[in-house]
Amino acid sequence: MTAAVLAAERAAREGYGRLLAFLLARGAGLAAAEDALADAFAAALAAWSSSGVPEKPEAWLLTAARRRLLDGHRRAATAGAALPEMLRSAEEAADPDDPDRLPDHRLALLLACAAEEVEQAARAPLMLQCVLGLDAARIASAFLVSPSAMGQRLVRAKRRLAAGGGRFALPGRAEVAARLPAALEAIYAAYAAGAADPADGGALAGEAVWLARLSAALAPEEPEAAGLAALLLHLEARRQAARDGAGRYVPLSAQDPVRWNAPMQAEAERLLRAAGALGRPGRFQWEAAVQSVHAARRVTGRTDWPAIRLLYDALLAATGSPVVAVNRAVAVAETEGAPAGLAALHAAAADARLAEYQPYWAALAALAARAGDAPAAEAARQRAAGLATDPALRAFLLRSGGPHCDARAMEC
């Protein structure tokens, strides 16, 4: 790979969202800004291959994109389709005060991608495309849809965003607090999709972690942003340990803590402490705290299940989530015995949504086996294996007869 290609890829990875958000904040439309950046990157590959990579690639790309936007405004004005002030404002914007020190408007872009006019299923894909510059085909594979269907979903989302006024200006603190939860949920969904797709090799999960880190950095007064980043970092720190050398699935309880990513866990702990210092606990902070307790096994050699049980009690009271209820039942079994855990699990099953939830059946199989109910355990194990989308997890369930709660449930 040439130096020009490597530099362009790095600029796209680190600067695409920042450049796009800056252009949008200065009044460019989303489609026009995306087209301008695409042209700028294409021009960069050609220019940098012949003349070398500039000292400040991001500033070079911004200048090229702004020239493309200015040319578009000029053509529109010449054709009589734009007001004279459009041309004047574009000319003014073409000469930034300091193109190498851009105001960071990416939080506004994240919030816009999760706006209420964007359908929920399109929010995470829209973030991945607008903030990280990923193409529809790559996003589609992680969300288990065809590239054409994902492309259409993204086009619809952008049209709805444009029709809704395209809120790309950074809102005040109160509005950030109101709109941020939807953005964090979308990032969480992106991580879940990436972690559940073995064919992706963890690429999308890594991008979601990057978005979570970005959110925490851009919204330091919002503890749930730091909580989500801590949660995903803890999960990501263990992801490689969930496979052995032969590619077989390894449940959390059997993982070697030495294989966990210690620097990533340390970063998660710093974020969790920073969130706690703000004094406004919430769902992602509690979930991150559960993962923190699991991570402590690296030092203590044991899992503090009573602490996990207390955290799930708080989570269930706050959210009423059936997923939390399943995880809490596992913690109840670890602290009070399998019969008590089974009782909690059967109570959770009153929620019909668990009928297709694979970790519920895996937990039921494990607890029924521990309680001595072999027929119920076998039936649940077969059901869990049938619902598993990961071949390695399916093989583990069929092979072991003793599934365990693990990070695939996102909260265990």
C-alpha positions as CSV (number, residue, x, y, z in Angstrom):
1,M,0.0,0.0,0.0
2,T,1.5,3.4,-1.0
3,A,2.1,6.3,1.4
4,A,-0.7,8.3,-0.3
5,V,-3.2,5.5,0.3
6,L,-2.1,5.0,3.9
7,A,-2.3,8.7,4.6
8,A,-5.8,9.0,3.0
9,E,-7.0,6.0,5.0
10,R,-5.7,7.5,8.2
11,A,-7.2,10.9,7.4
12,A,-10.6,9.2,6.7
13,R,-10.4,7.2,9.9
14,E,-9.4,10.1,12.1
15,G,-10.9,13.1,10.3
16,Y,-13.8,12.3,8.1
17,G,-16.5,12.9,10.8
18,R,-14.8,16.1,12.0
19,L,-14.5,17.5,8.4
20,L,-18.1,16.6,7.6
21,A,-19.5,18.0,10.8
22,F,-17.5,21.2,10.3
23,L,-18.9,21.6,6.7
24,L,-22.4,21.0,8.0
25,A,-22.1,23.5,10.8
26,R,-21.1,26.1,8.3
27,G,-24.3,25.6,6.4
28,A,-23.6,22.9,3.7
29,G,-26.3,20.3,3.0
30,L,-25.6,16.7,4.0
31,A,-25.6,15.4,0.5
32,A,-23.4,18.3,-0.8
33,A,-20.9,18.0,2.0
34,E,-20.6,14.2,1.5
35,D,-20.1,14.7,-2.2
36,A,-17.5,17.4,-1.6
37,L,-15.5,15.2,0.8
38,A,-15.7,12.2,-1.6
39,D,-14.2,14.4,-4.3
40,A,-11.6,15.7,-1.9
41,F,-10.4,12.3,-1.0
42,A,-10.3,11.2,-4.7
43,A,-8.3,14.3,-5.5
44,A,-6.0,13.6,-2.6
45,L,-5.1,10.1,-3.8
46,A,-4.2,11.5,-7.2
47,A,-2.3,14.5,-5.9
48,W,-0.5,12.8,-3.0
49,S,0.7,10.0,-5.2
50,S,2.5,12.4,-7.5
51,S,3.5,15.3,-5.2
52,G,3.7,13.5,-1.8
53,V,1.6,13.6,1.3
54,P,1.2,17.2,2.6
55,E,2.3,18.1,6.1
56,K,-1.3,18.7,7.2
57,P,-3.6,16.2,5.3
58,E,-6.8,17.2,7.1
59,A,-6.3,20.9,6.2
60,W,-5.6,19.9,2.6
61,L,-8.8,17.9,2.4
62,L,-10.9,20.7,4.0
63,T,-9.6,23.2,1.4
64,A,-10.4,20.8,-1.4
65,A,-13.8,20.0,-0.1
66,R,-14.6,23.7,0.3
67,R,-13.5,24.5,-3.2
68,R,-15.8,21.8,-4.4
69,L,-18.7,23.3,-2.5
70,L,-17.8,26.8,-3.7
71,D,-17.8,25.6,-7.3
72,G,-21.2,24.0,-6.8
73,H,-22.6,27.3,-5.3
74,R,-21.1,29.2,-8.3
75,R,-22.7,26.9,-10.8
76,A,-26.1,27.2,-9.0
77,A,-25.8,30.9,-8.8
78,T,-24.9,31.2,-12.5
79,A,-27.9,29.1,-13.4
80,G,-30.1,31.4,-11.4
81,A,-31.0,28.7,-8.9
82,A,-29.3,30.3,-5.9
83,L,-29.5,33.6,-4.2
84,P,-26.5,36.0,-4.4
85,E,-26.0,35.7,-0.6
86,M,-25.5,31.9,-1.0
87,L,-22.5,32.6,-3.2
88,R,-21.1,35.3,-0.8
89,S,-21.4,33.0,2.2
90,A,-19.7,30.2,0.4
91,E,-16.8,32.4,-0.7
92,E,-16.4,33.6,2.9
93,A,-16.4,30.0,4.2
94,A,-13.8,28.9,1.6
95,D,-11.1,30.8,3.6
96,P,-11.1,29.3,7.1
97,D,-9.4,31.2,9.9
98,D,-7.2,28.1,10.6
99,P,-8.0,25.0,8.7
100,D,-5.7,22.9,10.9
101,R,-7.6,23.7,14.1
102,L,-11.2,23.0,13.3
103,P,-13.9,23.5,15.9
104,D,-15.1,20.0,16.7
105,H,-18.8,19.7,15.8
106,R,-18.9,15.8,15.8
107,L,-21.2,15.7,18.8
108,A,-23.7,17.7,16.9
109,L,-23.4,15.2,14.0
110,L,-23.8,12.2,16.4
111,L,-27.0,13.8,17.8
112,A,-28.4,14.6,14.4
113,C,-27.9,11.0,13.3
114,A,-30.0,9.9,16.3
115,A,-32.7,12.6,15.7
116,E,-36.3,11.5,16.3
117,E,-37.1,11.8,12.5
118,V,-34.5,9.1,11.7
119,E,-36.0,5.6,12.2
120,Q,-34.3,3.7,15.0
121,A,-32.9,1.0,12.7
122,A,-31.1,3.6,10.7
123,R,-29.4,5.6,13.5
124,A,-26.4,3.4,14.1
125,P,-25.7,2.8,10.3
126,L,-26.1,6.6,9.7
127,M,-23.5,7.3,12.5
128,L,-21.1,4.8,11.0
129,Q,-21.4,6.4,7.6
130,C,-21.4,10.1,8.6
131,V,-19.0,10.1,11.5
132,L,-16.6,7.3,10.4
133,G,-17.1,7.4,6.6
134,L,-17.9,3.7,6.2
135,D,-19.6,2.7,3.0
136,A,-23.1,1.0,2.9
137,A,-21.7,-2.4,1.9
138,R,-19.4,-2.7,4.9
139,I,-22.2,-1.5,7.2
140,A,-24.7,-3.9,5.6
141,S,-22.7,-7.0,6.4
142,A,-22.7,-6.3,10.1
143,F,-26.4,-5.6,10.3
144,L,-27.3,-8.7,8.2
145,V,-29.0,-6.9,5.3
146,S,-28.0,-6.6,1.7
147,P,-25.9,-3.6,0.6
148,S,-28.8,-2.3,-1.6
149,A,-31.2,-2.5,1.3
150,M,-28.7,-0.7,3.6
151,G,-28.1,1.9,0.9
152,Q,-31.9,2.6,0.7
153,R,-32.2,2.8,4.5
154,L,-29.4,5.4,4.6
155,V,-30.9,7.4,1.8
156,R,-34.3,7.5,3.5
157,A,-32.7,8.5,6.8
158,K,-30.8,11.4,5.1
159,R,-34.0,12.6,3.4
160,R,-35.9,12.5,6.7
161,L,-33.1,14.4,8.4
162,A,-33.1,17.0,5.6
163,A,-36.9,17.3,5.8
164,G,-36.7,17.8,9.5
165,G,-34.3,20.7,9.2
166,G,-31.0,18.8,9.7
167,R,-30.1,19.9,13.2
168,F,-26.3,20.0,12.8
169,A,-25.6,22.9,15.1
170,L,-24.4,21.9,18.6
171,P,-27.4,22.3,21.0
172,G,-27.2,23.7,24.5
173,R,-26.4,21.5,27.5
174,A,-30.1,20.8,28.3
175,E,-30.8,19.6,24.8
176,V,-27.6,17.6,24.6
177,A,-28.8,15.7,27.8
178,A,-32.2,15.1,26.2
179,R,-30.9,13.9,22.8
180,L,-27.8,12.0,23.9
181,P,-29.5,8.8,25.1
182,A,-30.7,8.0,21.6
183,A,-27.2,8.5,20.2
184,L,-25.7,6.2,22.9
185,E,-28.3,3.6,22.3
186,A,-27.4,3.6,18.6
187,I,-23.7,3.2,19.4
188,Y,-24.6,0.3,21.7
189,A,-26.6,-1.3,18.9
190,A,-23.6,-0.9,16.5
191,Y,-21.4,-2.7,19.0
192,A,-23.9,-5.5,19.5
193,A,-24.2,-6.0,15.7
194,G,-20.4,-6.1,15.3
195,A,-19.8,-8.4,18.3
196,A,-22.4,-10.8,17.0
197,D,-20.9,-11.1,13.5
198,P,-17.9,-13.5,13.5
199,A,-17.3,-12.8,9.8
200,D,-16.6,-9.1,10.5
201,G,-13.6,-9.9,12.6
202,G,-14.5,-7.3,15.2
203,A,-14.1,-4.4,12.9
204,L,-17.5,-2.9,13.4
205,A,-17.3,-3.5,17.2
206,G,-14.0,-1.6,17.2
207,E,-15.6,1.3,15.3
208,A,-18.5,1.4,17.9
209,V,-15.9,1.5,20.7
210,W,-14.3,4.5,18.9
211,L,-17.7,6.2,18.7
212,A,-18.3,5.6,22.4
213,R,-14.9,7.1,23.3
214,L,-15.6,10.1,21.1
215,S,-19.0,10.6,22.8
216,A,-17.4,10.5,26.2
217,A,-14.7,13.0,25.1
218,L,-17.2,15.4,23.5
219,A,-19.7,15.3,26.3
220,P,-17.6,15.1,29.5
221,E,-20.5,16.4,31.6
222,E,-22.8,13.5,30.6
223,P,-21.9,10.5,32.8
224,E,-23.8,8.0,30.7
225,A,-21.5,8.8,27.7
226,A,-18.5,7.8,29.9
227,G,-20.5,4.8,31.2
228,L,-21.2,3.5,27.7
229,A,-17.5,3.9,26.7
230,A,-16.5,2.0,29.9
231,L,-19.0,-0.8,29.2
232,L,-17.9,-1.3,25.6
233,L,-14.2,-1.1,26.5
234,H,-14.7,-3.8,29.1
235,L,-16.5,-6.0,26.6
236,E,-14.0,-5.4,23.9
237,A,-11.1,-6.1,26.3
238,R,-12.4,-9.7,26.6
239,R,-13.5,-10.4,23.0
240,Q,-10.3,-12.0,21.8
241,A,-10.3,-14.3,24.9
242,A,-13.7,-15.7,23.8
243,R,-11.9,-17.9,21.3
244,D,-9.2,-20.4,21.8
245,G,-6.3,-21.1,19.4
246,A,-8.5,-23.4,17.3
247,G,-11.3,-20.8,17.1
248,R,-13.5,-22.5,19.5
249,Y,-15.8,-20.5,21.8
250,V,-14.7,-19.9,25.4
251,P,-17.3,-18.8,27.9
252,L,-16.5,-15.9,30.3
253,S,-16.1,-18.2,33.3
254,A,-13.5,-20.3,31.5
255,Q,-11.5,-17.4,30.0
256,D,-7.9,-16.9,31.0
257,P,-7.7,-13.3,32.4
258,V,-4.2,-13.0,31.1
259,R,-5.6,-12.8,27.7
260,W,-7.8,-9.8,28.6
261,N,-6.6,-6.4,27.3
262,A,-5.3,-4.8,30.5
263,P,-4.8,-1.3,29.1
264,M,-8.3,-1.3,27.7
265,Q,-9.7,-2.4,31.1
266,A,-7.7,0.3,32.8
267,E,-9.2,2.9,30.4
268,A,-12.6,1.6,31.2
269,E,-12.0,1.9,34.9
270,R,-10.9,5.5,34.5
271,L,-14.0,6.4,32.5
272,L,-16.3,4.6,35.0
273,R,-14.7,6.6,37.9
274,A,-15.1,9.8,36.0
275,A,-18.8,9.0,35.4
276,G,-19.4,8.1,39.0
277,A,-17.8,11.4,40.2
278,L,-20.6,13.3,38.4
279,G,-23.2,11.7,40.8
280,R,-25.9,10.8,38.2
281,P,-25.9,7.0,37.9
282,G,-27.6,5.3,35.0
283,R,-28.0,2.2,33.0
284,F,-24.7,2.2,31.1
285,Q,-22.8,3.0,34.3
286,W,-24.4,0.1,36.1
287,E,-23.7,-2.3,33.2
288,A,-20.1,-1.1,33.1
289,A,-19.9,-1.7,36.8
290,V,-21.0,-5.3,36.3
291,Q,-18.2,-5.7,33.7
292,S,-15.8,-4.1,36.2
293,V,-16.6,-6.7,38.8
294,H,-15.9,-9.4,36.2
295,A,-12.6,-7.7,35.3
296,A,-11.5,-7.8,38.9
297,R,-11.1,-11.6,38.6
298,R,-7.8,-10.8,36.9
299,V,-6.5,-9.6,40.3
300,T,-8.6,-11.5,42.9
301,G,-9.0,-14.8,41.1
302,R,-12.7,-14.9,41.8
303,T,-16.0,-13.3,40.7
304,D,-17.9,-11.3,43.3
305,W,-21.4,-12.5,42.5
306,P,-23.1,-10.8,45.5
307,A,-21.9,-7.5,44.0
308,I,-23.1,-8.4,40.6
309,R,-26.5,-9.4,42.1
310,L,-26.9,-6.0,43.7
311,L,-26.0,-4.2,40.5
312,Y,-28.6,-6.2,38.6
313,D,-31.2,-5.5,41.2
314,A,-30.6,-1.7,40.6
315,L,-30.6,-2.2,36.8
316,L,-33.9,-4.2,36.9
317,A,-35.6,-1.6,39.1
318,A,-34.5,1.2,36.8
319,T,-35.2,-0.4,33.4
320,G,-37.5,-3.4,33.8
321,S,-35.6,-4.9,30.9
322,P,-36.2,-8.7,30.3
323,V,-32.5,-9.0,29.3
324,V,-31.5,-7.6,32.7
325,A,-33.9,-10.0,34.3
326,V,-32.2,-13.0,32.6
327,N,-28.8,-11.8,33.7
328,R,-30.0,-11.2,37.2
329,A,-31.4,-14.7,37.4
330,V,-27.9,-16.0,36.7
331,A,-26.5,-13.9,39.5
332,V,-29.3,-15.2,41.8
333,A,-28.3,-18.7,41.0
334,E,-24.7,-18.0,41.8
335,T,-25.6,-16.4,45.2
336,E,-28.7,-18.5,46.2
337,G,-28.4,-21.7,44.3
338,A,-29.8,-23.0,41.0
339,P,-33.5,-23.5,42.2
340,A,-33.7,-19.8,43.1
341,G,-32.1,-18.8,39.8
342,L,-34.6,-20.9,37.9
343,A,-37.5,-19.3,39.7
344,A,-36.2,-15.9,38.8
345,L,-35.7,-17.0,35.2
346,H,-39.2,-18.5,34.9
347,A,-40.6,-15.2,36.3
348,A,-38.7,-13.3,33.6
349,A,-40.1,-15.6,30.9
350,A,-43.5,-13.9,31.4
351,D,-42.1,-11.4,28.9
352,A,-42.9,-12.9,25.5
353,R,-39.8,-11.2,23.9
354,L,-37.6,-13.8,25.6
355,A,-39.0,-16.6,23.4
356,E,-36.5,-15.8,20.7
357,Y,-33.7,-14.5,23.0
358,Q,-30.8,-17.0,22.8
359,P,-29.1,-16.2,26.1
360,Y,-32.4,-16.9,27.9
361,W,-32.4,-20.5,26.6
362,A,-28.7,-20.9,27.3
363,A,-29.2,-19.7,30.9
364,L,-32.2,-22.0,31.3
365,A,-30.2,-25.0,30.0
366,A,-27.3,-24.3,32.4
367,L,-29.5,-23.7,35.5
368,A,-31.8,-26.7,34.7
369,A,-28.8,-28.9,34.5
370,R,-27.4,-27.7,37.8
371,A,-30.8,-28.3,39.4
372,G,-30.8,-31.9,38.1
373,D,-33.6,-31.5,35.5
374,A,-31.8,-33.2,32.5
375,P,-34.8,-33.2,30.1
376,A,-35.5,-29.5,30.6
377,A,-31.8,-28.8,30.3
378,E,-31.5,-30.7,27.0
379,A,-34.5,-29.1,25.4
380,A,-33.3,-25.6,26.4
381,R,-29.8,-26.4,25.1
382,Q,-31.1,-27.4,21.7
383,R,-33.3,-24.3,21.6
384,A,-30.3,-22.1,22.5
385,A,-28.1,-23.8,19.8
386,G,-30.8,-23.3,17.2
387,L,-31.0,-19.6,18.0
388,A,-27.3,-19.0,18.0
389,T,-26.0,-17.1,14.9
390,D,-22.3,-17.7,15.7
391,P,-21.2,-21.1,14.5
392,A,-18.5,-21.3,17.3
393,L,-21.1,-20.6,20.0
394,R,-23.5,-23.1,18.4
395,A,-20.8,-25.8,18.4
396,F,-20.0,-25.1,22.0
397,L,-23.7,-25.4,23.1
398,L,-24.1,-28.7,21.2
399,R,-20.7,-30.0,22.5
400,S,-20.7,-29.0,26.1
401,G,-24.2,-29.6,27.4
402,G,-23.3,-26.8,29.9
403,P,-23.6,-23.3,28.5
404,H,-22.6,-20.4,30.5
405,C,-23.6,-16.7,30.7
406,D,-21.2,-14.7,28.6
407,A,-20.5,-11.3,27.0
408,R,-22.8,-12.2,24.0
409,A,-25.7,-11.3,26.4
410,M,-24.1,-7.9,26.5
411,E,-24.6,-7.6,30.2
412,C,-23.7,-10.8,32.0
